Amino acid sequence: MPGFLLRTLIAALGLWIASAIVPGVEVRGAGTLLLAALLLGVVNAIVRPVLVLLTLPITLLTLGAFLLVINAAMLGLVAAWLDGFALNGFLPALGGSIVVGLTGWAASWSVGPRGTFELIVVERRRHGADA
């Protein structure tokens, strides 16, 4: 459960950054931001895999670039469901999905697969006579 909450907060951060830097992405209120992040997680878990499978030939022909369109569509679906979250066209949806994706990718460097922060400690051992 903590991992799910952490990933929802990371998605909310990505949506907030997208609303700040991508023209045409509007989020009104912190509650809407958190609800949009939660819905985006649900949509990405349920709807996105089906769309990826159905559009696999197009994705292969475009060498994976069509996945950007699918990500923008998932963001658009969430925006269609929430009144306080608006996307003004395809390009803001595309830009917003790129920002949210990059935010999640950057956060995944410090968040492990179970949603916990991980730290790697390297110790040097001395070998030989002075050990």
N, C-alpha and C positions, 0 to 999 in steps of 0.2 A: 503493500500500500504506500509506503513512503516514496518508493520509486515512481509510482504513478503520479503522485502529487508533485514531485520534483520535476518530472517531465512536463506536466501541465503548466507549472510555473515557468519553465524554460520556453514553452510555446507561447505563453502570455508575454514574456519578455520579447520574443521575436515579433509578435504582433504589435506590441507597443513601439518597437524600433521601426517596424515597417510603417506604422501610422505616422511616425515622426519624420521619416525620410523619403517615403514614396508618395508622390502626389496622387490623390485619388483613393487612398486607403484611409478610411475614417472609422475610429472606434470611440464611442461616447461612453465614458465611465469605466471604472475599474471592475465593476461587476460584469459588465458586458465583455470586457477584456478576458476575464477568467472563464466566463461561460463560452466565449468563442474558442478559447484554447482547449477547453474540455470537449466541445463539440468537434473541433478539428481532430483531436485524438481519436474520438469515436469514428468519425468519417474515414480517417486514414486507416483505421483497423478493420473496418467492415466494407466500405464502398470501394476504396482505392484498389485493394487486391483484385477485385472483380473487374474493374476497369483496366487494370494493367494486363490481366489475362486476355480480356476481349480485344484489346488494342495491340497485342504482342506483334503482329505482323508490321504495323505502322511503326512501332517502337524499334523494331529491328531494322527497317528500311531507313529510319532517321538516325540510326546508331545511338539510340537512347534519348535523343533530344525531345521526343514526344512526351517523355515523362514530365518535362516542365509544364506542358499543357495540362496534363492530368493533375499535377499539383495545383496549378492555377484554378482548375475546375473544382477541386476539393475546397479550396478557399472560397470560391464563388458560391458553392453549395452552402457553406456555413454562413456566408453573408446573406444569402437568400432566406435563411431561417431566423436570423436575429435582426431586430429592428435597429439596434444601436451600432451595428457593424455594417459598413457600406463600402462597396468597391465600385468605382466609376469606370467600368469597362474592363476589357481583357488585359491591357498593358499594366494597369495598377494591380490586377490579380496576379499577373506573371511576376511583376517586381516584388509584390508582397510575399509570394510563395518562395521566391529566391531568398529574400531576407530571412524569413522564418526558417527555411532549410539551412542556411548558413549559420544562423544562431544555434540551432539544434546540433549541427555538426561541430561547431566550436565548443559547445557545452559537453559534448560526448567525450571530449578529451579528458575531462576530469570526473565524469560520472560513469560508473561501471555499469555492467549489464543488468544488475539488480537495482539500479537507481541510487546507489550510494557513492559518495565521494571516495575516490581511491588515491592513495599516495604510495609511491614506490620509493623505498629506502634502499640505497646501495651502500654496503659496508665493504671496506677494503680490509683484507686480511694480509697479515705480514707472514711471509714464508722465509725460512732459512734460519740462520744462527741468531739473528737479533729478534726473533719472535718470542 
